[in-house]
Amino acid sequence: FRLGLVSVNFLCPEGWLLTPNGVRFSSWEVMKRPTEEDSLKFTVKIQDIAVKRATETKFLGVIIDENLNWNAHITKLSKKLSCSAGIINSIKDNIPAELHKDIYYTLFESHLAYGITVWGGEKNYKIDALFKMQKKCMRILFGDKEAYVDKFKTCARTREFDQQELSAEFYKREHTKPLFNSKSIMNVRNLYVYHCANDIFKILKFRTPISIFELLKFSQRAGKSTLLVTPAPSNEFIYFASLECC
């Protein structure tokens, strides 16, 4: 069929039957449920040029994969944050300490918080990789470097007799919770809650984008017209944003 000025030809596996439902070919009915093997045979051509199949694509800086989950985005974001932490580690000693917080916001949190209302609702075990990178960056910028370096100044042979055998306490890393509190920096989970609350406030105030505003369900009780009804639990923005407003 013809869509605008572009001719689109669907080459379907044997056993499939596509019937146009409507005069304008607005939708298609697939008479056979496709299997994974069939989907690999499915080919789309635009003006006799085959469209290359991709397992993932980047749209407005957010990676969407063929399974409609955020695993690919979180993996690549983790690598980007690791690179940012390395850059921060190499330049922090040449920058005044009072500017370290600005470096964190500029080189690290700007990547971490981008589009977080879209993918931040994923399960905790998936977000943990990002949280670990965030804690690493906090230790690099705000941790006790002298105490860390002091542990490795001398080898085990030159230590006192009762301290030559290194215990688990020696390898224990510095806690980052006091660092987050002292610098008033939110971790990745709190960032997600903050941005959800901020975005839902703008949507309710300005009613834009209207497509998202129409997804919100308001209470029908008298005097509660501005109260949002929380939808069924999910990892979507609408659920978490409605939950924050209740």
C-alpha positions, 0 to 999 in steps of 0.5 A: 500500500502507499503511505503518503509519498512513500511506497511500503511493501510487506513481504510476509512468510508463507502461511500469513494473511494480511487483510486491510481493515478499512478503506484507508488501510489504517490497521491490519489484522494478522490471521496467524500469530507470528513466532520468533522465527517468523518475525526474523523472516518479516521484511519491510521495504520502502521503495524497494529498499529493505529496511535494516532490522535493529535490536535497539535505537536511540530516540531523544537520547533514550535507548529503546530496545526491541523488547520494550525494556530499559536494559540496554539504556541502563547498561550504556548509561552505566558505561557513560557514568563510569567514563564520567567518574574517570574524568572527574578523578583525573581533574578533581585535584586541579580544581578547588574543593568548593567547585567539586559539587558543580563538577558533580552536577555538570559531568555526572548528574546531568547524565544520570538524571536525563530522562529518568522519569521514563526509565527510573521506575525499573526494578531496584536490582537493575538500578543498582548498577547506576547507584554503585557508579554514583557512590563511586563518584561521591567517594572520588569527589567528597570521600576521605582521600587521606584515610584511603591512601594511608591504608596503602602507604606501606606493605604488609611486611612493614606493618606492626605484627598484629596488623600484618594480616589484613581483615575484611575491615581493611577492604571495607569502603567508606560509607556514602550516606554521610556524603550524600547528606552533608552535600545535600545530593540525592541518590538515583532513587530519590532523583526519580521521585523528585523528577516525577513529582516535579513533572506531574506538578507541571502537567497538572498546572499547565495540562501539557502535554495533553496526551499524558494529562488525559491518562491521569484519573481524577477522583469523583468524590465531592470536594476531591476533584483534584485528587488523583486516583492511583492506577494499578502498580507498574513501573510506569511514570503515571503510576509513580507520579500519581502515587507521589501526589496522593 
